[in-house]
Amino acid sequence: MAVDGARIAAVGPSERTPPAHEFDEVIDAKGCIVVPGLINMHQHHWYTLFKGLADGMLLEDWVTDFLLPPVTRLSEPAMRISSYVAGRGCDRI
């Protein structure tokens, strides 16, 4: 598999990809399964607004004590923004 930035450029035998010296990094994945991407089919998109806050809390405490109180007050624009962040990454808003 050849990757150019964040895009998969080629998949297949090495004969169909550019020579190794043209890449910044070559990873030997012999004997491995290369999975180029997975999609999380269950995600509460509004979690992205709170990512990295209250690190170190137990999940149960984070959800009930930290996350749920402000989430019930999120506006429609905030929910829309959180959807964009969850779906595309915050660097593309």
PESULUR-V552258 format. One line per field, one symbol per residue. ss: DSSP state (~ for helix, > for strand, _ for the rest). phi: phi as a letter, one per 20 degrees, with the letter a starting at -180 (. if undefined). burial: b if it has 16 or more other C-alpha atoms within 10 Angstrom, else e. Layout:
BEGIN
ss = ???
phi = ???
burial = ???
END
This chain:
BEGIN
ss = _>>>__>>>>___~~~___~~~______________________~~~~~~________~~~~~~~~~~~~~____~~~~~~~~~~~~~_~~~_
phi = .dddmddfebcqfffedfggfedfbcdedgnddedfacdfecbegfgffdfnemgnffgfffffedefgfffdfefffffffffffecnffdf
burial = bbeeeeeeeeeeeeeeeeeeeeeeeeeeeeeeeeeeeeeeeeeebbbbbeeeeeeeeeeeeeeeebbeeeeeeeeeeeeebbbbbbeeeeeee
END
